[in-house]
């Protein structure tokens, strides 16, 4: 029986790169997004062509009701869930200096990037514990896609940095709590990745990369993140729960 992975924000960008590699690794997929299903048909078809059975779970992970409904849909379709990939995230609608940022922006970013992912992880963790109790050979893991912004500051998007730092702590918390159930929890921390979210700053980062911002002088791509996630989901790092996998081209290496 094929394992099932749930990828939030999996219909484009980093999430789609992750979904592609999970499909290639032999997983069936539940893909979450906020767009209507007809808008993501091409993306879903591409994953099916890679051999995965694919379902689409439209919903906002910031909504408790949507989170509950989506997990019920996965249970009804597949009856199981082996891997959760917390990938969905939003950027501030307007970048503002932390001396001017609004509470509305803070709440908008936090509700999706941190609160939604935290409580989705809680719900999935409890489901995985139940599956483990019913099936001795059940394997599961939880992966959270954070960002170098967990530790690298941007004073014009403080809410985003704080949310990602919170995800880093959440990874450690759930890794510690789920250790007794042999359910590993990992954090994947991408750097500058070429997606629609970074489309507006291509010129800026092209220049910075050329000037040595990263050790490896290129953009990262969704494919780079997908390869790392697939290795973790397959179980290639069975004794490394709670660890952070950097996918940043060496950007955060301390250098003189």
Long-range contacts (C-beta under 8 A, 24 or more apart in sequence): 1-80, 2-26, 2-27, 2-28, 2-53, 3-27, 3-28, 3-80, 3-82, 3-83, 3-139, 4-28, 4-29, 4-30, 4-74, 4-78, 4-80, 4-81, 4-82, 4-83, 5-29, 5-30, 5-81, 5-82, 5-83, 5-84, 5-85, 5-233, 6-30, 6-32, 6-57, 6-70, 6-74, 6-81, 6-83, 6-84, 6-85, 6-124, 7-31, 7-32, 7-85, 7-87, 8-32, 8-61, 8-85, 8-86, 8-87, 8-88, 8-117, 8-120, 9-33, 9-87, 9-88, 9-89, 10-85, 10-87, 11-35, 11-40, 11-43, 11-44, 11-56, 12-40, 12-43, 12-195, 12-196, 13-193, 13-195, 13-196, 13-197, 13-222, 14-87, 14-145, 14-190, 14-193, 14-195, 14-222, 14-225, 14-226, 15-85, 15-87, 15-88, 15-145, 15-222, 16-43, 16-222, 17-221, 17-222, 17-223, 17-224, 17-225, 17-226, 18-85, 18-87, 18-145, 18-222, 18-225, 18-226, 18-229, 18-230, 19-47, 19-226, 20-46, 20-47, 20-50, 20-223, 20-226, 21-223, 21-226, 21-227, 21-229, 21-230, 22-52, 22-83, 22-85, 22-226, 22-229, 22-230, 22-233, 23-47, 23-50, 23-51, 23-52, 23-54, 24-50, 24-51, 24-230, 25-230, 25-233, 25-234, 26-51, 27-52, 27-82, 27-83, 27-233, 28-52, 28-53, 28-54, 28-78, 29-53, 29-54, 29-55, 30-54, 30-55, 30-56, 30-57, 30-70, 30-73, 30-74, 30-77, 30-78, 30-81, 31-55, 31-56, 31-57, 32-56, 32-57, 32-58, 32-59, 32-61, 32-70, 32-88, 33-58, 33-88, 34-58, 34-59, 34-60, 60-112, 60-116, 61-88, 61-112, 61-116, 61-117, 61-120, 62-111, 62-112, 62-115, 62-116, 63-116, 64-119, 67-116, 67-119, 67-120, 67-123, 68-123, 71-123, 71-124, 71-127, 75-127, 80-131, 81-124, 81-127, 81-128, 81-131, 81-140, 82-128, 82-138, 82-139, 82-140, 82-141, 83-140, 83-141, 83-142, 83-143, 83-233, 84-120, 84-121, 84-124, 84-141, 84-142, 84-143, 85-143, 85-144, 85-145, 85-229, 85-233, 86-117, 86-120, 86-121, 86-142, 86-143, 86-144, 86-145, 86-167, 87-145, 88-112, 88-116, 88-117, 89-113, 89-145, 89-163, 91-157, 91-160, 91-197, 92-157, 92-159, 92-160, 95-156, 95-157, 96-156, 96-157, 97-155, 97-156, 98-155, 98-156, 98-158, 101-158, 101-159, 105-159, 106-159, 108-159, 109-159, 109-160, 109-163, 110-159, 110-162, 110-163, 110-166, 113-160, 113-163, 113-164, 113-167, 114-162, 114-163, 114-166, 114-167, 114-170, 117-144, 117-167, 117-170, 118-166, 118-167, 118-170, 121-170, 121-174, 125-174, 125-177, 125-178, 125-183, 128-178, 128-181, 128-183, 129-178, 129-181, 129-183, 132-181, 132-182, 132-183, 139-235, 140-183, 141-183, 141-184, 141-185, 141-186, 141-232, 141-233, 141-235, 142-174, 142-178, 142-183, 142-184, 142-185, 142-186, 143-185, 143-186, 143-187, 143-188, 143-229, 143-232, 143-233, 144-170, 144-171, 144-185, 144-186, 144-187, 144-188, 145-188, 145-190, 145-225, 145-229, 146-171, 146-187, 146-188, 146-189, 146-190, 147-189, 147-190, 148-189, 148-190, 148-191, 148-246, 148-248, 148-251, 148-252, 150-189, 151-252, 152-251, 152-252, 168-244, 171-242, 171-244, 172-242, 175-241, 175-242, 176-242, 178-241, 179-241, 184-232, 184-237, 184-238, 184-240, 184-241, 184-242, 185-241, 185-242, 186-232, 186-237, 186-240, 186-241, 186-242, 186-243, 186-244, 186-245, 187-243, 187-244, 187-245, 188-225, 188-228, 188-229, 188-232, 188-244, 188-245, 188-247, 189-244, 189-245, 189-246, 189-247, 189-248, 190-220, 190-224, 190-225, 190-247, 190-248, 191-220, 191-246, 191-247, 191-248, 191-249, 191-251, 191-252, 192-219, 192-220, 192-248, 192-249, 192-251, 193-219, 193-220, 193-221, 193-222, 193-224, 193-225, 193-247, 194-219, 194-220, 194-221, 194-222, 195-222, 213-251, 214-248, 214-249, 214-250, 214-251, 215-249, 215-250, 215-251, 215-253, 215-255, 216-249, 216-250, 217-249, 218-249, 220-247, 220-248, 220-249
